[in-house]
Amino acid sequence: MTSMTAAGSALAISAASPATNDIAGFTALTFTEIGNIEKIGPIGASFAKVEFQPLKGAKQKYKGSADYGALQPSLALDSADAGQTLLQTSADDETQKLYSFKVTRQDGTLRYFQGRTFGMPETIDGADTMVTAAPTVEICTKIIKAPAAA
């Protein structure tokens, strides 16, 4: 495996859910790329640590429940961008609907998951800055890793 930069990576969204939570299910969906992304954020599960200390013996440690993480991308707002519009729709959605997401890395490998957007606050700073948004996408399903298309 070789190292790579994040340049060229992309984040896309779909309002549809996959028929199956696997590569085939996600590749059957139509995704809309979210434009003007500056960064995507960390992707991957972490587990709660469960400990038990018996009176005799070593401390026992186990993996507890999984937390698949949260993306906190930053983006320059563009009201004409279809991906940003769908992302805002997911943030405004009060139905607890899961949206599907696809991350494309520079080498073409993919990460698929479903999540809920917990807001999309805007930042308006000084004259020499862009109007940006910082949505929080809570990842609610196991992340499916797919190879680059051949």
SEFI-813147 format. One line per 3 residues: number of its first residue (from 1); their letters; for each residue x, y, z of C-alpha. Coordinates in steps of 0.5 Angstrom, whole numbers, plus 500, padded with zeros to 3 digits. Layout:
NUM = A = X,Y,Z  ...
***
This chain:
1 = MTS = 500,500,500  503,507,498  501,513,502
4 = MTA = 497,519,498  494,526,499  487,527,500
7 = AGS = 487,532,494  482,529,489  477,526,494
10 = ALA = 470,527,494  464,526,498  457,525,495
13 = ISA = 450,523,498  444,520,496  437,520,499
16 = ASP = 436,513,497  437,507,502  441,501,499
19 = ATN = 437,494,498  443,491,502  448,494,506
22 = DIA = 454,491,502  458,494,496  453,491,491
25 = GFT = 447,495,495  451,502,495  453,501,488
28 = ALT = 446,501,485  444,508,488  445,514,484
31 = FTE = 449,519,488  450,527,488  457,529,489
34 = IGN = 457,535,494  461,541,491  466,546,494
37 = IEK = 469,541,500  475,543,503  476,537,508
40 = IGP = 471,531,509  474,528,516  475,522,520
43 = IGA = 472,515,517  472,509,522  469,506,528
46 = SFA = 471,506,535  469,501,540  467,503,547
49 = KVE = 472,499,552  469,495,557  473,493,563
52 = FQP = 472,488,569  477,487,575  476,481,578
55 = LKG = 479,480,585  484,475,583  487,476,576
58 = AKQ = 489,481,571  484,486,569  479,484,563
61 = KYK = 478,488,557  473,487,552  470,491,546
64 = GSA = 464,494,547  459,498,543  461,501,536
67 = DYG = 461,508,534  462,509,527  464,516,528
70 = ALQ = 462,523,525  464,527,519  465,534,520
73 = PSL = 466,537,513  467,544,511  465,547,505
76 = ALD = 464,553,501  457,555,501  454,554,494
79 = SAD = 446,555,493  447,552,486  450,546,488
82 = AGQ = 445,540,488  450,536,493  450,541,498
85 = TLL = 442,542,497  441,535,498  446,535,504
88 = QTS = 442,541,507  435,537,506  438,532,510
91 = ADD = 440,537,516  433,539,515  429,532,515
94 = ETQ = 426,531,522  424,524,520  430,520,522
97 = KLY = 431,518,515  438,515,514  441,518,508
100 = SFK = 447,514,504  454,517,503  460,515,499
103 = VTR = 467,518,500  471,517,494  479,517,496
106 = QDG = 484,520,491  486,513,489  479,511,487
109 = TLR = 477,507,493  471,508,496  467,508,503
112 = YFQ = 460,507,503  455,508,509  449,511,512
115 = GRT = 448,517,516  444,523,519  446,530,518
118 = FGM = 445,533,525  445,541,523  449,545,518
121 = PET = 451,551,521  454,557,517  460,561,518
124 = IDG = 460,568,516  467,571,518  471,577,515
127 = ADT = 471,580,508  477,576,506  473,569,508
130 = MVT = 468,565,504  461,564,507  462,556,509
133 = AAP = 458,551,513  460,545,517  455,540,517
136 = TVE = 455,534,522  454,527,519  453,522,524
139 = ICT = 455,515,521  450,510,523  452,504,519
142 = KII = 458,500,519  463,503,513  463,499,507
145 = KAP = 470,499,504  470,498,496  476,497,491
148 = AAA = 477,502,486  473,501,479  478,496,475
***
